[in-house]
Amino acid sequence: MKPIVVAVYLSYNPDHSLLERSVRLAREQVNTVYIYDNASSVAPQFDMSNVHVIRSPHNVGVCGLNAVIDFAFEEGAHFIVIMDQDSELPDGFIQRSIEKYTEVPAIYAPSIYDRERLITSEYNPEGVASECRIYRNATEYASVDFVVGSGMIISKRIWSIIGSMRERFFLDCVDVDYCLRAKSQGVQIMVDHQAVMKHSIGNGYLSVFGKKVSNHSPFRHFLYYRNLLALAFYGEVPLYWRFAKVIKILAQVVIYSLFSGERLQNAAAFFIAFFGVNKKLVLKREDEPAVCLERRECGGVVVDIKSTYKEYLSGLNEVKDRIS
C-alpha cells in the first residue's frame, strides 16, 4: 500500500501568492494539505481538492501545528511534512525520503535556499556545533544535529516516540528542540543535499560589515532568545552546544541592538527574555494538548483551545506590547 502523506502548514498573515504557490507545489507530492491559520487578518482561502483551511480564533503559535499533525495521523496519515507558508517543496523530495526511510528510519529534511539572503544553507555533519553553514563535500544524505522545521518529514511512528512540539516555546526554536529530543531517543536527523527548498528566513536582512544577517521583529527575537537560553541552561544538550549558543546570542544582541531599525526594542527583548527564562519552558510537559481538533458530522473541524493556554497567551501579548 502506498503511504499516505499529509502536508501541514501553519499560517499567519501570509503573502497569499507565495502561500498559493507553496500549496500547489506540495499538492503534487502529498495526498492532503491542511493549513492551520493563526487568526490572520485576511485568512487564506483555497478552492482546491484536498486542501483544507482550519481557522483559529487566536494566534496559538505551534500549538496549531501539533493539533493538525495529531489530527492527520488520527485520520490515517503515515507521514506528515511540515511546511512554512512561503516554502517551496523540491521535486521528488517526498518520494526520495520515504524510500530512504525504509532503509534508515529517521526525520528527513531538504537543504534550504534562503531567498532573502540569496544563499543555499546546507548542514554540517553531526558532532559539529552546526546549523545553517555550508558543508560543500556532502553527497546525498548526511546526519546532522538539527534542521529548519519547514520541510521536515516525520512518520507516525517517530511522532509517537518523540511526542509533540514544545507548545510553550510558541514558535522559535521548536525545530531545534524537537531535533535534539529526537536524537536523545536515538532518532537520526537526515538532510537530503540533493533537494534544495526555497524558503525565507526572517523578514529581510541586515548588512553588517558586508555580511547579510537575517532579521526578525523584536517579539520574534524575544522568543528566540528566551527559548534558546532555556535549552542552553536547562536542556539535555552537550556542553559545547551550550557554550556556542550563548556566544551566538550575545553576538546577535549586539548586532540587532546596534544595526537594526528597532534598536531599543531589540535590546529590551533580550533582557526580558533573559530574566524570563525558567525550567518550566524545557522541563514541564503538558498534561494535555493546548489545542484540539474535532471533526463534526457535517465534515467541518472545530478548534478547542484550553483556557490555561489562553492565559499563557495573554502573558506573551503583554511582552509583545512592551517591546513594540
N, C-alpha and C positions, 0 to 999 in steps of 0.2 A: 504494500500500500504506500502510495506517495505521501510523504509527510505534509501536514497542514501547517502553513507558515502565516503568521499574522504580523503586520506592521503596526506598531503602536507609536502614536505621536502625542506630544504634549505641546499645546499651542498657547501663546499669549500675545495678543496684538500683533499677529504675524504680518509680514509682507505677503499679501494674498497671491500675488503672481508667483513668488518663489515657492509658497506652500503648494499651490496647484501643480507646479512643475514637479515638485518633490513627490507628491502623491501619485501623479501619472506615471512617473518612473518606477515607483515602488509597486504599483499595481501589476506591472509586467512580471514581477518575480514572486509575489505573495498571493495568498488566497483572499485575504480580507484586510482592510485598513480601518483602524479605529483612531479617532482624533479626540483626545480629551482637551477641551478648550477651557482654559482657566479664566473665565469671566472677561474675555476680550471685549473692548468697546464695540467692535464690529466682529461678530462671530463668523468663522468660516462656514461656507455652505458649498455642498457638492451634490451634483446631480449625476453621480457615477454609481454603477453597480458595485456592491460590496465595499462601499466607503461610508462609514458611519461617524457622525459628529456627536459627541456627548458634551453637552454644555453644563458647566459648573456654575453655581450661583456665587462662588467665591474663588479667589486665586489660592489654591491649596498646594501649589508647588508640585513636588514629586509624588505627593500622595495620590494625585490623579493617575499618574503613571502606574503606580503599584496596583491601584484598583482595576485599571484596564487590563493589565497583564494577568492578574488573578482571574478576571472575567474571561479573558481569551482562553486561558488554559482550561477553565471550567467548561467552556463551550466546545472544547475538543482540539485546540491547537497543540501541536507537538513542539513548535519553535516559535519564538517571537523575535522580531528585530526592532530595536528602539531607534526612533528617528526624531531628529530635531526638525523644526518647521522650515528650515532652509537647506537641509541636506539632500544631496542627490546620490541615490544608491548606485554603485558601479554595476555595469552589465555583468551578469553571471555570478555575482558575488554570493547570492543566497545558495545557488546550486553547488558552487565550489565548496562553500563552508559546510553544507550538510554532508556532502560526500567525504570531506575531510573528517567530519565529526564521527563517522562510522569507524575511522581508524584511530583518532585521538579525540575522545570526548572532552570538549573544552568550550570556553567562551571565545567566539571569533569576532574579529573587527577588521575594518579596512584601514589603510593609511589615509591621512587627511590632507587635502589641499585647501589651505586657508585662503579663501577668495578675498579677504580683507588685506592680508599682507602679501598675497601672491606667492606663497611658498608651499612646497609639499613637506609636511611634517611626518616623518616616519618615526620609528621607535627603536631605542637601543635594546640589545638583548637583556634578558633578565640578569639580575645581580648588579646592574648599574643603576645609580640614582637617577632614573630616567623619567622623562615624559615625552614631549614632542621635539626630539632632536634627531638630526639626520644620522641614519645608520646606512651608509652607502653600499656596504658589501652584502646587504641582506638579499637572500634569494627565497622566493615564495614565502614560507611561513617562519615566524620567529616567536619564541615565547618571551613575554615581557612582564613587567611588574604591573602596569595598568594602562588603560586606554581611554580615549574620549568616549563618553557614553553613546553618542549618536553612531549608529551603525553596528552596535553590539548585537550579536545573535546569541540567545540564551535558550537552552532546551528546557522542557518542563521538568525533567529530572534534576538538572542543575539548579533551577529556581527553587525546587523543593528542598534541596540541600542547603543552599546559602540563605534563603529567605528573601524578603523584600528589600527595596532600597530604604536607607535610613530616613525616615519621614521628618524628623526634627532638623535635619540639615536643610530642608526646604528645597534647595536646588543645587547650589555649588558644592563640588567635591563628592557628590553622591556616587559618581562613577569611580573615583579613586578609592573611596571606602569600600564599594562593592567588590572591586577587583582584589583589594587587599584581603577582604574576608573570604573571597573565593580561593585565593592562594593558601590561606590558612587552613582551608578544608581540602587541600590537595587538588584543586581545580586549576588547570592551566589557563592563561590568557594568551591567545594566539592572534598575531597580526598577519593578514594576507597582504604582502608587499606588492602583489600584482594587481590588487584592487585599490584604486585611489578615489576617495569620495570628496566631492566638493562640499565645503562647509564653511560657515562664517564663525570665527572665534572672536567674540566680543563685538562691541559697537564701534567699528573703525579701529584706528591705532594711533599711538603717539610716536613721533620721531624723536628718539633720544640718542644724540651723538651718532646719527646716521643709521641707527638700528630701529626697526619697527617693533613696537611693543603693543600688544593687544590692550584695548581699553574697554572698561565697563562703567556702569553707573556707580555712584558711591554706595548704594544699597547692595549691589552685587559684590562690590569689594568687601563690604562688611560681612556678607555671608561667606565669602571665600576665606577671609582672614579667620573668622571665628571657627569655621568648620575644619580648616587645615590645622589650625593651632590645637583644636580639640583632638584631632588624630595624632598630632605630634606629641602632645602632653599625655594623653590617656589611651591611645590606640595601641594595639599589639603590632608595632612596626619596628623594623631594625633601627639600631642607634644611628647608623649613617644617614638613614632616611629622615629621622627627626632633625638631625643637625642641618642637613641640606635644605629642608623645607623652611626651617626657622630663618636661616640665612636668606633664602629666596624671598620670604615675606618681608623681611626688613628692607631688602633692596627695592621691592615693589612699593613699599610705603614711601620711601624716599622719592622714587620716580613719580608716583601719582600725586604726591603732595607738593612737588616742585614743578612738574611739567604739564599736568592736566589743567583743564579749564575750571575744575572744581576743587581747588587745592585744599581749602579749609574743610570741605565736606569729606574729602578722601582721608585727610588726617584724622578727622573725628571718627570716621568709620573704623579705623584701626583701633583707636583707644577704646571705643565702645565694644568692639569685638574682643579685644584683649581682656577687658575686665568682665566680659560676659561669658567667657569660656568656662564650662563646668563639665564634670564627669558624666552628667546625665545625657549629654549630647551623644556620647560614644557608648557608654556602658548600659544605659537604660534601654530595655526593649519593651515596646508597647504590647499591652495585653491583647489588643485587637486593632485592626486597621483603622486609620483615621477616616478613610473614605471607602464606602462600599457601593457596589453597583448591583441593581436588581432588575431583572428583565420582567416586564409586565406581560400579561396575556396578549395584549394588543401588539406586542413586539417592541414597544418603547423601553428605554432604560431609565431608571430612577437613580438619582445620586443622593446618597445619605452621608452627611458629614458629621462626625461626632462632635458633641458640644465641647469636650476637653480640647480638641484641636482648634476649634474656633477661638477659644481663649488664648491659645498659643499664637494664633494668627494676629490677634489684637496686639500682643506684645511686639511682634515683628513690625506691624504697621506703625506702632509708636516710634520704633527705632528709625523706620523709613522717613517718618515726618521730621525727626530730629536732624537728620543729615541731608534732607532735601533742600 
